[in-house]
Amino acid sequence: MGEGEEGHGSSTAGGIRRRGCTLSKDDFLPEESFKSWGNYVNALSNTPARLYDRVVTRSDEQEEMDAKARSVNQMKRSLNWWDLMWFGLGALVGAGIFVLTGLEARTDAGPAVVLAYVISGVSAMLAVFCYTEFAVEIPVAGGSFAYLRVELGDFVAFIAAGNILLEYVIGSAAMARSWTSYFATLCGRQPDDFRIVVNSLAEGYNRLDPIAIGVCIIISIIACNSTKASSRINYIASVVHVLILLFIIVAGLIHADTKNFTPFMPFGPRGVFKASAVLFFAYTGFDAVSTMAEETKNPARDIPIGLVGSVLLTTVLYCALAAVLCLMQSYKNIDVNAPFSVAFEAVGLGWGKYVVAAGALKGMTSVLLVNCVGQARYLTHISRTHMMPPWFSYVNTKSGTPANATIFMMTSSALLALFTSLDILSNLLSISTLFIFILVALALLVRRYYVTNVTTKENRNKLLVLLALIVASSIGTATIWGVTDDWKGYCVTLPIWFLATAGISILVPKARSPKVWGVPLVPWVPSASIAINFFLLASMDKDSFIRFAVWTVLLLVYYVLLGLHASYDTAKELEKNAEWGKVEGGNASSLTNAGDTKSEPSK
């Protein structure tokens, strides 16, 4: 019997079993509320009180660290800043640059697509700073879920968690479908030639992609084997990819014509910002690096270098590639499906399309691998709280990887990739990501300016009012941009944002300083992140918001029926054990057996 299976059938004094890699009911619903139908009905009748408890309850940093013991085995600390930076490049440089650049240059931005990448890059970098401070201070696999749980409470963290998981599933599905398209190009076929058309299904969902499923399966096997092995494969592939990108840039510049940069902004500023909202898809994925903090040898040093370095390098590459594309061809002639391949043919380098296809294929393989690694670690930490079934938190004894979570997430991505087109996936992915980045920036402001039993009630109230003004003014600015061309409204919303941010800096004393590495220029950096992410949200299409709303409703239904009661029982069980003296000083073995989380009253 392996280490992960030992003692699985034994009960603890707390009544909750130690989990291993099995498929019993207690692996999925071990909590008291689900022991019988009577217990479940009673739990449902107490939903309002339990919901209030979860809304006003926060976790603490030590609790998130202690939660690692609930995975039976520990993840292996094998990564350094070099690994993280290449993981970041692998996560970022994928289908976005090869597919969406041409689409947005042709339809929304023209040559100013370069500026659109800069705007998206600035937004991503602001978010990176916020993520980095949290990842250094709370180095666990939970990423933004753990950060939000500590600062904004269980309920907000769960809503974010659902969107985090959606973000990763969609991202992997989008990459898998793009992989098929470029593989077909490399084989000298049309992008859709390897897909099966089913006319009885709705448009956008009627081109079945069996190759995408096969790719997801292979990636899942690699990710389950070893994180370090995944890092090495990604590193080698990313080096090859960067060399291919440099070839594209150099060859493109040799055949550049500056006349193609005129007019530079044919669709005006609105087109540039609309493009930047869509192109934000190309920057999604860097947050996967923060989920690897638990497997990083020196988080305080490695995470800032890895995260910031990878996003900076990616932004430079994106801008260079976008500029080269628009210099090789007039934006009016750019092909929206295979922009770089067609551009090379247009300047007499037809063979270059195969280099482009190979580079895109490699890039999407890296994105799939990093997404697979990151999404599994998110789900692992979420399930440690029992908001998702604890079966997903199991870490394999031999490989030191969360195998259950990895297989489940990639299976979900594969099924989505089988049916859904890239444009539907990319828009929905961007809106989920921007929403999460807003929450993380808010959480950082709360972290710096509010600490229980340290911040006075007066200062807490000031902070709440000023945060509300920052959010309201950011929404106001975004709304004005989205519905009208009248600039007068900005004369109200922008000063309110500026004064509210300055108010936090001047009127509210900081309650906490980062121990090792901190975001510079707080509160300005996180406040700017909130504002620009809301602004980009205003450029998203209506259908994406509808899909986002439907997903959020489904999350709430799941939470009310299952997640709320599981996490409530889990938290109360640990509190009971603490009162009985069975959990002292964060003892790891007690935490493993209890499988529960401690709660702390919120502000």
N, C-alpha and C positions, 0 to 999 in steps of 0.2 A: 504493500500500500504506500503511495507517494505521500510526501509531506503535506501536499495540499488536500489529501483525503483523510489524513489522520484526525480522528476525533470528530469527524463530521457528524456522526450519529449521536454523539454525546451531548447532553444538555448541560447548560450552566445553571448556576443558582438563579440567574436572572431569567431563565426560561427561554433564552434565545440560543439557537444552535450555532456552532462554529461552521462557517461555510467552506465548502470545497467545490470541486468541479463535478457536480452531480445534477440531477434534474428532478429533485423532489419538491413538494409544495413549499417546504421551509426554505428552499433556495430562492423562491420568488415572493412568497407572502408569509414570512415567519412571525409577523407582529401579532399582538394580542387581538387587535380588531378583526383579524381574519381567521381566528381559531375556529369560529363557528358562525352560522348565519345569524344567530342571536346577537353575537358580539358585533357583527358587521352592521346590523340594523341599529344597534345602540350607538355605534360610532357615527353613523349617518345622522342620527337625531341630534348629535352634539356638534355637527359641522360648524355652525356659526361661532361657537366658543373656541373650537379648535382652530378655525381660520384666523380669528383675532389673535390667538396665541402665536401662530406662525408669522403673522404680519408684523407683530411688535417684538419678535424674538430675533436676536442676532447670534451668530456663532462667534468664536474668538480664535485668534491665531493658533494657540496651542491645540485647540480642538481639531483644527484642520490638519495640523501636523500629526496629531495622535491618530487621526482617521486612517493613516497609512497602514496601521496595524490590522485593520479590518479586512485586508485583502489576503490574509493568511500568509502569503509570502511577500517579500519586498522586491520592488523593482531595483535593477542593478544600476549603480552610479558609474557610468562608463563614458559620459560625454563631456567635451570641453568646448571652449568658445569657437574653435575652428569647426567642430562638428555642427554646432548650433547655427553658425553663419551659413554653412552650406545647406543645412536643413532649411533655413530661411529662404535662400535663393531657390532651392528645389521647390519650396511651397509657393513661391511667387511667380517665377518665370515659366508660364505655361500657355494655355490656350488664349488667355486674355490678349496678350500682345500680338499673336499671330492671327486672331480672328476679329476681335473687337476693334482693333486699330483702324482697319480698313473700313469697317462699317460706320464708325463714328466720324472718320475723316470725310467719307462720302456724303453722309446724311446730315450731320450736325455741326461739325467744327471746321472742316477744311484743313489746311496746314496748321491751323491753331490747335489741332489735336495735341500738339506738343505741350501747349499751355494747359490743356485739359489733364494731361498726365502729371504736370507739375502740381496742379490744384489737388488732384487725388493723392499725389505723393505727400503733399503737406498734411492733408487730413490723416493719412496713414501714419506719418511720422509723429504727429501729435498724439495719436492713439498709442503708438509704440512706446513713447515716453511713459504714459500712464501704466501700460501693461508692465513695463520693465520694473518700475518701483515695486509694484505688487509682487511680481515674480521673485524678486530678490528678497523681499520681506517675508513672503509666504511661499516657499519653494515646494509646492505640491502639484500633483497631476491635474488638479481641478481647474487650473487656469482662471478665467474670468468668473466662473461659477463660484469658486472658493472666495475670490476677492469680494464679490457682491454679497455673498452670504455673511461675510464678516462685517461689512460696512452698511449694507442696506437691508439685510434680513433674509429669512428663508423664502418668503413668498416671492419677492422680487428676483431672488437668485433662481428660483424654479422657472419663472417666466423666461428669464434670460437663458437658463439651461436648455429649455425646449427649443429656443431659437438658435442656440449654439449648435445643438445636435442637428437641427434642420439645415443650418449653414454648411455643416460638414457633409451631410448626406447629399445635399444638392451640389456642393462643390465637386465631390468625387464623381457624381453622376454626370455632371457637365464635362469633366475631364475625360471620362470614359467614352462618352459619345464623340468628343473631339478627336480622341485617339483613333477611333474608327475612321473618321473623315480623312485624317492625314495619312493613315495607313493605306487607305484606298488611293490617295494621291501618289504616294511613294510607289505603289504598284502600277501606276499609270492608268488608274481608273477614276471615275467621278466620285465625289465624296459620299453620295448616297448608294453607290452600287452594291455595297455589302450589307445594306439594310433591307428588311423585308417589309413591303408596303401592305398594310391591312386597311382596305377602303372602308370597312365597317366602323372603324374607330375615328374619333374626332381629329380634325387637322391639328398638327402639333404633337399628337400622341399616337399617330398611325404608322410611324416608321420604326419597326422593331429592330433592335440592335443587339444581336446575340454575341458579336465580338466584344462589345463593352462588358458583358457579363463575364466572359472568359478573362479579360484583363483584370477585372476586379478580383476574381478568384486567385489569380497568380500573385497580385499585389498583397492580398490578405495572407497568403502563405508565407511570403517574405517577411511581412511585418510581425507575424506570430513567432517567427523563428528567433529573432534577436534584434534588439534596438541598435546595438553596435554594428551588427552586420547590415542592417538597413541604412545606417549612417554611412558605412563604407561604400555601399552600392550607390547611394545618393551622391556621395562626394565624387566618385569617378564619373557618374553620369552628368553631374553638374559642371564639372571641368570641361568635358566634351561639349556640353551645351554652350557654355560661355565662348569657347573657341569658335563654334558655329555662328554664334551671334556676332562675334567680332568680324568674322568673314563677311557676313551679310552687310554689316556697317561699312567696312572698307570697300567691298565691291560696289555697294550702292553709291557711296560717295564718289567713286571714280566715274560713275555714269550719272551724276547729279546735274540738274539744270535749275539754277536759282529762279528762273522765270516761273517755275511751277509753284513757287511760294507766293505768287501774286494771283488773286487777292489772298492775303494771309488769314483774314477772318470773315469769310463770305456770309456766314450765318449770324454774325454779331456775337456779343457777349453771352446772350442767352443760349446760343448753340454750344458755346464752349462749356458752360456750366452743365448743360444737359448731358454733354458728352462725358464730362468728368464724373457725373453720377453713375453712368453706365460703366465707365472704365475703372471705377473703384473695384469692380469685379476682379480686375487684374492684380489688385493688391491684397485681396482676401487670402488668408492662409498663414500670415505671419504669426497670428496668435497661437498657431499650433506649436510654435517654438516655446512659448511660455508653459505649455503643458508638460514639457520635458524637464522642467526644473527639478523634479524629483529624481531624475536620472543624471543630473549634472554634477560634476565633481566639485566645482566651486561656483555656486549660483551667483554670489555677489560680484564676481569678476566676469564670469563667462556669459551670463544672460544679457547684461547691457551691451557688451561687445557684439555678441551674436545677433541680437535683435536689431539694434540700431545700424550695425554694419550691413546686414543683409538688405534692409529697406533702402538705405542710401545707395548701395550699389545697384539695386533693382531700379530705382527711380532714374538714375543716370542711364542705364541700359534702355529703359522704356523710352525716354525722351530722345535718345540717339536713334533708336530704331524707327520711331514715329517720324522724326525729321527726315531720315533717309528715304522712307517710303514716299513722303510727299515731295521730295526733291527728284525722285526718279520718275514720277508720274503726276500729272495734274489730278487734283482731288476728284475732278469730274469723271476721270477714267479709271479710278481705283476699283478693283473688283471686291465686292463685299464678302465673298465666300473664301477666296484664297488671295488676299491682297499682295503679299510679298511674292508669291509664285508668279502671278500674272505680271507684276511689275518687272521682274527679272526677264520674263519673256519679251516684254515691251521694249527693253533696251538691248535685246539681242543676246541675252544670257539664258536661253531656255533651259539649259542643264541646271541652272541655279535653283529651279523650283524643287529639284530633288534634295538639294542641300537644305532648303527651307523646310521641306516636309520632314526630313530627318531630324532637324533641330526642334521642330514643333513636337514631333513624336517623343523625342527624348525628354523635352520639357514637361510634357503632360504626364509622362511616366513618373518623373520626380514628384510632381504635384500630387499625383495619386498616392504615392508611397508616403509622403509627409502627411497628407491629409489622413491617411489610414492610421498612421501612428498617433497623430494628434487627437482625432475623434475618439479613438478607443480610450485614451487617457482621460478625456473629459467624462465619458460615460462611466469609467471606473470610479472616479471620485464622486460623481453624482450618486451612484448606487451605494457608495459607502454611507451616505446619509439616509438611505432607503427611500428617497424620492423616486428612484427607479429600483427595480428588484435587485436585491443584494447579490444575486447570481452573477451579475455583470462585473462585480468588483474583484472577482477571483483573479489572482496573478499566478500564472503557471509556474510550477516548481522548477522545472528544468530551464526554460527560456528566460524567466524573469519578465515576461510580457503579459499584458491583460488579454489573454487569448479569447475568452468568451465575448468581451466587448468588441474586440477587433472583428471577429467573424460576424457578429450581429450587425454592426454598423456597415461593413462592406456588403453584406447581403442586402441591406436596405438600399444602399447606393446602386447596387447592380440592378435591382428590380425597377428603380426609378429611371435608371439609364436605359433600360430596355424600351421604355415607352416615350419619354418626354424630350422635346427638342431643346436645343441650347439656348435660344433666346428667352424662352419661358424660364428656364433654370437660372440664367445669369441675372435677370432682373429681380427675381425673388431672393436670390442669394445676397445681392447688394443691399436690399432693404433690411434683411435680418442682421447683416453685419453692422450697418450704420446704427441700428437701434442698440446693439450690444455695446458699441464703442461709446455711445452717449452715456449709457449706464455706468460703464467703467470710469469715465471721466468724472461723473457725479460722485461715484464712490471714492475717488481719490480726494476730491474736495472735502467730503465728509471725514475721511481718514485723517487729513491734516488738521482740520479745524474742530473736530468733535471727538471727545473721549469720555465715556461714561464715568461719572464721579470726578471728572477733572474740569470739564467745561461747565460754566455756570448756566443756569436756566436763561438768564438774560442773553448771554452770548449764543446759546443754542437757538433762541428765537430769532436773533438777528441773522444767524446763518441760514435758517430755514426761509426767512423772507427774501434774503438776497439770492439764494439758490433758485427760489421760485421766480424771481425777476429775471435771472439769467435764462432759465428755461423758457419763460413766457416771451421774453424779447427775442430769443433765438427762433421760436416758433413763429412769432409775428413777422420777423424778417423773411423767413422762409416762405410764409404764406403770401406775403406781398409779392415776392419774386415769382411764386407759382401762379398767381391769379391776375396780375396786372403789370403794366409797364410804367405806372406812375411811381416816381422816385420819392415823392413827398413823405410817404409812410416811413421810409428809412430814417428820416430826420427825427422820428420818435423812437423807433425800436433800437437803433444802433447806440444812441446816447444812453438809453436805459441799460443796455448790455454793458457798456463801458463803466457806467457809474455803479452798477451792481457788483461788477468784478472788482472795481477799485474799493468799493465798500467792504468787501470781504477782506481785502488786503489791509485796509486801514482800521476798520472798526472791530473785527473779530480776531482775537489773538490765536496764534497757532497752538493747538493742544498736543501736537505730536511732530517730531522731526524724524526723518528716515535714519535708520541705524547705519546703513552702509552706502546706499546709492539712492538719490532722490531726483524727482522731476525738477528741472530748473524753472524759475519764474512762476512759481505757484502763487496766486490762483490763475494767472493769465493763460498758461499753456492748457490746463484742463478746460477752462472756460472757453477758450478759442476752439478747442476740440468739439465741445458741445455745439457751439454756434455753427461751425462749418459742416458738421455732420447733419444737423437739422436742415441746413441750406441745401445740401446734396439730396436729402430725402425729398425736398420739394420738387426736384426735377424728375422723380420717378413717375412711371405711368400709373394710371388708376387701377388697372387690373392687378398690378403687383401688390398694391395696398389691400385689394379685396382678398387675394390669396393669403396675404400676411394676416389679415383679420380672421379669416377662416381657420388658419393654423392656430392662432392664439386662442380662439374659442375652443378648439379641440383640446389644447393644453389645459385650459381651465376645467373642462369636463373631466379629463383624466385626473387632475389634481384633486378635485372635489370628491371623486369616487374612490380614488386609490392613494395617490401620492401624499395627500394631506394627512390621512390617518396613519399611513406607514411611518412617515417622518415624525409625526406627533408621538406615536407610541415609542419610537426609537429614542427620541429626546427624553421623554418622561422616564423610560426604563433606566437610562444612565443617571438621571437625577436621583432616582430611587436608590440605585447602587451606591451613589456618592453619599447619600444620607446614611446608608447602612454601613458605610466604611469599607465597601468592597472595591471601590476605585479610589486609590490614594496616589496623589502626585502624578497623575497621568500615566499610571502603570500600563505598559503596552499590552501585556497578556490579558489583563482584565478588560481592556478596551476591545481586544480581539474577540473575546468570548461574548462581551455584551453586545457588540455590533451596533452601538448606539452613539448618539451625539449629545453633547452637553449644550444647554441653551443659556443665553444671558439676556436679561431684559434690554430692550432697545431704548433709544431716546424717546 
